[in-house]
Amino acid sequence: MFKKETYINRRHQLRAKLKNGIALILGNADSPMNCLANTYKFRQDSNFLYFFGLDLPGFAGVIDLDEDKDYIFGNDVEIEDIIWTGQQTTVQENAALVGISLTSTLSQFSEFIKKLKTQGRTIHFLPPYRATNMLWLENLLGIPALQTKKHASIALCKAVIDLRSIKDAEEITEIDQACDTAYKIHTTAMRFTHPDICEHEIAGHIEGIAISAGGMLSYPTILSKHGETLHNHTHNNLLQNGDLLLIDAGCETSLHYASDITRTFPVSGKFSQKQREIYEIVLAANNDTVKSTKPGAKYLDIHFQAARIIASGLKDLGLMQGSLEDIVQQGAHALFFPHGLGHMVGLDVHDMEDLGEDYVGYDEETQRVNQFGAAYVRMGKRLQPGYVVTNEPGIYFIPELINQWQTEKKFATFINYEKVNTYRNFGGIRIEDDILITANGCRLLGKQRVPVTVKEIENIVGK
């Protein structure tokens, strides 16, 4: 964890934004795989990590905004636990690591919250995403578990988002480290790829690298020759000459800061002419939009810049036609680019989206666009120094979507369906990097960029 002053300062910053009441931040518990003693790998709640830093199950934190007090609640282990897990630090010892002296047990925590409720104190809590915490809140506050999200504090959500959106130097160092490990993940996968290998063999190497670096995967790896399926988690395909392999993979550091990188490359190690033409369009969209990524720019505008580059390239290949501005304004390009340019990255790979995607990516100035494709833009508002965002344009040939639009004659003025149908088995290409917004512009995170040019990729795949 960071030094205790980091967590003390974060809690003070929250007080400055929220003013009154108490902020209730629940940690996560162990989650059983198939029996109580056999659990999934523990992952602490990111908001609890941000304010309280303890990467252990079974804790809750309270920030009393009125009385300027912070509390940690948890249970010390008993001898039955020590037999199986070894001696553990006490709740008091753990709390001291993050600058907190007020501690108590979980049973006393329940009484503590109920007393505050009786006193009429405002109790702020964040929207839970795990059933255990929904039930915990039901027990504490009397709110039916399935309604807890509706009763979450919007004021607390917005205050937390304001704080977590701006990454400090310690956090940026962690994300740089996560990107360095992602470099190893992707370059190893490229070298390991060859015809007649199964996708799950490569996926296994990727997870091993993440674990060996002291962390874990930051999300389930997307690795498939069917890159046209945006979140394809199936790894059962045998790779063959002519296939493109899309790998969207990242990892967490030991402090859980994430990376999120995507590369697409030919299994044979050599792009075909058709593959190279589409790839170069996506790469141009990635590189050119990075030049526009700077403080004050709306990321929604940069998304549409990527859309224009993609539409222009597809026009040059005869897949689209007509006015470029009309194509993008009406959304015809979304047949090929049906998602947003990027999202925030931090303690979560889709940072803070459990608190509300619209609160993270939009504000009163920038509203979500109600249009297929653009509606999936997660990050649209103006960029600020300290933001970390992904840049991930792509071009996809989704047979089911092509069939639907062609049947409906949708955007027939702009889309050359006869030519598009010659690409229906193409797959998809996405190129993604993680970017830090700086005082004057931006920089790619990590010591070096994962190979991305055609020459770089052809020099490493299968080697």
N, C-alpha and C positions, 0 to 999 in steps of 0.2 A: 504494500500500500504506500501511498504518499506520506509525507511527514504530517503529523497531527495538525499543524497550523493550516494546512490546505483545507481540511474538513471543517475546522473551526471557522475559517474565513468564508467558506461556502454557506454555512448555516447563518452567519452574520449577514451575508448578502441576501439570503432568502428573507430574513427579517426586514431588511430595508425595502423589499418589494411587496411583502404580504401584509405587514403592519400588525394585524391582530388575530386572535384565536390561537389554535394549536395546529401544527402540521403533523399528521400521523403518516409515517412512512413504514410500511410493512416490508420486511425481508421475505425471502422465499424459504420454503421447507424442502426437504428431500422428497423426490417424487418416485414412487415405486414403479418398477418395470412390470413385474408379474407377481411379486409378493413384497411385503413390507420391508424385509431385510435385503432385498435386491433392488437397488435404486439406480435410476439414470444418473449420469454424471451431473453433479450439482452445478447450477448456474444461479448466482445471486441476482436479485432484482437490480437493475441498473440505477434506479433512483436511490435505492438504499446504499449502493456502492458510492454514488456521487456524494452523498451527505454524511454517511456513517462509515464507509470504507471497509466494513467487516465482511469478508468473503466466506461466511459460515452460515449453515442453515439454522432456522429457529430463532431469529432475532426480530425485534421491532424497535423503531426509533421514534421519539417524539421531540419536536422542536416547539417549545412554548414561546410563542411570539410576544405574549403580554408580560410574562415574568422573566424573560431572558434566561430560560433554563433549557438544558438539553438532557434527554434521558435515553438510556439503553435498557431494554427489557429482554431477558433470556434466562435459560436455566443452565446451571452448572451440571456437568455430567456426573453420573453416579457410578458406583463400582461395577455394576453390570455393563455399563457402556465402556468403561476403561478396559475391561477384559478384552473386548473386541477391537477397540479403536486406539487404545493407549491413552496416556494422560493428556488432558486438554487444558488449555489456559482457561481461567475463570472468566465469567462475564465481566467482573470488575477490571481484571487485567486487560481484557479486550477493549473495554470502553476507554480505558486510560490511553490506549494507543491512538485514539481519535479525539482526545481532548475532552472526554466526558467523565464526570465523577459520580453522577446520579444513576444508579442502577437498581434493578429489582427483578423479581421472577415474572414469568408469564402469567401465573395465576393472579399476582398482584397487579399486573398490567391491565387485566380485565376489570378489576375493581377501580383502578385509577381512571380508566376511560369512562366507566359508568358514572363515577363521581363527577367528572368534568361535564358529562352530559346532563346530569341532574342540576348542576350549577348554571346551566344555560350557556356554557362556553361554545364558541364556534369551533367545530372540529372539521378541519380540511383533510381530505384524503384523495389519493390519486385513483384513477380507474383501474381496477384489478383485471388481470388477464389470466390468472390461474384460479381454478375452482376452489382450491384450498383457501386462498385469500378472500374470495367472495364469501365463503362460509365463515371465515374468521370475522370479517366485517359484519356479517349478519349477527353473529354472537355478540360482538362489541356494541353495535349501534342499533340493532333491532331492525335493520333494513333487509328485506328479503334478498337472498343471495343474487338472484337473477336481475335485481333492480339496482344493484350497487353501482354499476357504471353510470346509470342515469343520475345518481346522487353525488357523483364525484365533484370535487371543487374545481370549477373552471378557473378561478383565480389562482389556485395553487398550480394547476397545469400550466397556465401562461407564465407564472413566475419561474417555474422550473425550466420551462423551455427557454426563456430569456437568458437564464444562467448557463444552461448546458449548451446552448447554441454557440457561444463564444469559447473556443478552446484556448486554454492558457499554454504556456511553454511546456509544462510537464505533460500535458495531454498530447500535444503535438509530437513530442518525443516518442510517446507510446505508439501513436498512429504511424509515425515514420517506421518504427520497429516492426509493427504489424505488416506494413507494406514491404519491408525488406524480406520478411518471411514469405510473403505472397510471391515475391520475385523468385524465391527458391521453389515454391510450389509450382508456379507456371513454367519455369524453365526446365524443371525436372520432368514435368508432364510432357512438355514438347519433345525432350530428348527420348523419353520412354515410349512415345507413340510410334507405331508402325502398323502396316497392314496385318490382319489376322490376330490382333490382340483384342481382348474384350474390354469394354469401357470400365468395368468394375475393378480391373487390375490397376488402371491408372488412378481411379478414385481412391483406392486403398493407399497408394503411395502419397497422394495429396494429404489425406488425413494423418498419415504417419508423420509427415513433415510438420504439420501444425502441432501435433502432440509433442514431438521432439524439441520444438522451440519453447516449450513450457506453457503452452496455451491449449487452444482447441479450435475447431472450425468456428467461424463466426456466423455461419448459416449452413444448411444442408447444401452440399456442392451440386451445382448444375453442370453436368458433364454428359454431352450427348451429341451424336451425329445428327440428331433431329433438333437442330438449333432453332427451327421455326416455332417450336413450343417454348415459350419464353422462360418458364420455370420448370424445366424438364429434369426431374430427379431420378429417372429410370436409368440404370447403368448396365443394362443387359445386352446391349448390341455388340455384335462383332464388327470391328472396324475393317474397312476394305479400301483399296485404291479408288480414288474418285470421291471419297467421303470428305466432308468438312467436319472437324470436331470443335464444338463450342464448349469452352470451360469457363464457368463463372464461379470463382472460388476465392475465399478469403479466410483469414484466421484472426484469432484474438491473442493479445499478449497475456501475460500472467495477471495483469490488472484489468483485462477484459476490453481493452480498446481494440477496435476492429479495422480490418482492411476489406476491400471489395473490388476485385480486379477481374476483368473478362478479356480473354483472347480467343480468337477463332483461327484455325489453321488447317491446311490440307494434311490428311493422314499420310499421303504418299511423300510429303515433304516438298511437293511442287504444285503451285497453283495452276489450274487450268486457265485458259484465257477468260472464260466466262466467270470463274471464281475471282480471278484477279481484278476484273473490271468492277465487280460489285464491291469487293474488298476495298479498293482504292477510294470509292465513293464514301464508304463508312469512315475510313481513315481520315479523309479530308474533312468530314463533318466533325470528327473528334478534334483534330488539330486546329481547325479554323475557329471553332467555338471557344477553345481554350484561350485564344488570343483576345476574345471579347469578355472573358470572365474576370471581373474586377469589382471592387467595391462600388456600390451605387447602381450597378447593372441589375435589371430584373432577370432572374434565371428563366422566367417564362419567355421573355423576348429571345434569350439565347437558345431556348428549346426550338422556337420557330425559325431561328437562324439555321439550326441543324436541319430542320425540316426542308427549308429552301435548298440547302446544299444537296440533300438526298434527292429531292424532286428534280433538281437541275441535272444531277448525274444520271438519273433514270430517264430523263428526257433525251439526253445524249445517246443513250442506248436504245431508244425507241420504245421504251416501256411506258412512258408517259408522254403527254402532248398538251399543247395549249399554254395559256398564260401561267407563268410560274406563281405569281401572286394569287391568282384565282385558285390554283391547285391547293396552295397552302391555306388560304383563307377559308375555303370550303371543306378542307380536310380530306381531299382525295389521296394525299400522300400517306395517310394512315393505314391504307391497305398494306403498305410495306414497312411503316414505322409506327406501330400502334401503341407505343408507350412513351413515357416522359424521358427527358434527357438525363435526369439524375435525382438524387435525394441526399439528405445529410448523412454523415457517418460520424460515429463517436463511440460511446459505450454500447450502442446498438448499431447494427449494420444499416438498418433503416432508423436512424437515430430519433428516439423519442416518439415514434409514431404510435406507441401505445397510449400516449397522452392526447392524441388527436392529430391526424395527418394535416387537417386544415390549419390548426394552430401552429404547426411546425413550418409548413411550406407556404402559407398564405397569411395575409393580414387585411386590414381595412382598405389599404390601397390596392392590393393585388388579389383578385378574385379568381376562383377556378373557372376554366372555360368549359362550357357544356357542349362538348363536341367529341365524337369518338376519337380516341388517341390522345388528344390534348387533355381530356378529362382525367387521364391517368398520370398527368404531370404531378409528381409529389412535391417538388420544390419549385415555387414560382416567384417568390417575393425578392426584394432587393437584397443583394449580397452585402455582407459586412466583413471587415477583417476579423479573422478568427473562425469563420465558418469553414467547415470541411464538407465538400460535396463530391458526388460522383459525376463523371461525364461519360455517358454510355449510349451513344447513338447506335442504331442498328438497322439492318434491312433484312426482312423475312418474307418468305414465300409460303404462306399458310394455305394449303389446298382447300380446307373447309371455308375459309374466309373468301378466297378467290371464287369458289363455287357460288357462295351466297351473293356476293356483290355482282358477279357476272349474270346470274339468274335475274337479279333485280334491275340489271342494266344501270347499276349505281355508278355515277361518275364516268359514264361511257365516253363523255366528251374528253376526259382527261386520261383515261387508262386504255392502253392498247391491249385488250384481253387476249387477242390472238398471240401476241408476242409474250405476254405474261405466262400463258399456258405452256410455253416451251421451258419455263423455269420452275414449274410446279413441284418438281422433285429436288430443287436446289438446296433447300434447308434454310439456314439463317446465319447471319454474321452480326456479331456485336463486339465492340471494342470499348473497354471501360478502364478508366483510371480514377484515382482519388486525388482531389485537388484542395489545397489550402488557399483561402482568400487572404492575401497579404495587404499591407497598407496601400500599395500602389498597383497591385495586379493579382497574380496567383502563382503558385508553383505546384508541380507534381510532388506528391509525397513519396518517401522512400529514397534511398541513395541513388538508385538508377531505375530507369523505366524498363519494364518488362518488354522484351523484343516485340516490335510492333510493325516495322516496315516489312514489305514483301521480302526484301533481301535478307533482313535479320531472321525472319521466320524460316525461310528456306535454308538458311545456314545452320539452323539448330534442330529442326524437327527430325527425329529419327537418329540423331547423332549422339 
